[in-house]
Amino acid sequence: MRALEVARVALILGTLVLVCLTVNMALKLGWRDVVGRNSNALLGDRTYKCGLSKVCPQGHFAFKIQTGSANIIGPTICFEDKVLLRSTLNNVGVGMNIALVDGTTGKLIKTGAFETHNINNALKFLQDIDERTLVLVASFDNMGTVMNDELKQLFTKLGSSYVNSIGYRDNWIFIGSKGINGKSQFEEYMKNVKETNLYEDWPKTLLLNGCIPASSITATTSGF
């Protein structure tokens, strides 16, 4: 009996030590680094690239785009399990946040954040892109006043359906491509309406994720 009791005590102590080490690691690295890409792992739910619940088909890229929340939390753009834009990377800003990605290889080309006074910089950033370049956009706080007619026309050519509707503090997510035939399937828009806003003066945060074929923007976002 005594040997059994000693074994039980040893087991309990070992468990406590393991818990302490895990908590210590979590505090140093952050829970996401300990449990995986998504906190759902704590519940046993498996996640894949960019936190998707399914593996993308061969020849497709995984992506996840989230707008900013009010004027507090910045937007996030993830592509092929790499976070391209996020506040902790110090590469987002109020207005329009853009990541340019090679649509063939999935490699990041460059990122940019453009406020109201940076309209000319935004135009220059987008005008010389190649046809196979994917343009990923997420709004933060107020993007509507960043737009002028020339910039709206440019996004229309990239496949946007909502760019001409964007106003003060509206939320917008978009993936387009130069030379697209028709309209992009990858676009979400939420108008700023004080009576229905989630954050008083700002609409709810938008999220778009899924799989996109290489060198194309014809894909489905359902089921992710």
Secondary structure as GFF3:
##gff-version 3
##sequence-region A 1 224
A	DSSP	alpha_helix	2	29	.	.	.	ID=ss1
A	DSSP	alpha_helix	31	35	.	.	.	ID=ss2
A	DSSP	three_ten_helix	39	43	.	.	.	ID=ss3
A	DSSP	three_ten_helix	49	51	.	.	.	ID=ss4
A	DSSP	beta_strand	60	66	.	.	.	ID=ss5
A	DSSP	beta_strand	76	79	.	.	.	ID=ss6
A	DSSP	beta_strand	82	85	.	.	.	ID=ss7
A	DSSP	three_ten_helix	87	89	.	.	.	ID=ss8
A	DSSP	beta_strand	95	102	.	.	.	ID=ss9
A	DSSP	beta_strand	108	114	.	.	.	ID=ss10
A	DSSP	three_ten_helix	116	118	.	.	.	ID=ss11
A	DSSP	alpha_helix	119	127	.	.	.	ID=ss12
A	DSSP	beta_strand	133	140	.	.	.	ID=ss13
A	DSSP	three_ten_helix	144	146	.	.	.	ID=ss14
A	DSSP	alpha_helix	149	157	.	.	.	ID=ss15
A	DSSP	three_ten_helix	163	165	.	.	.	ID=ss16
A	DSSP	beta_strand	171	177	.	.	.	ID=ss17
A	DSSP	beta_strand	187	190	.	.	.	ID=ss18
A	DSSP	beta_strand	207	213	.	.	.	ID=ss19
###
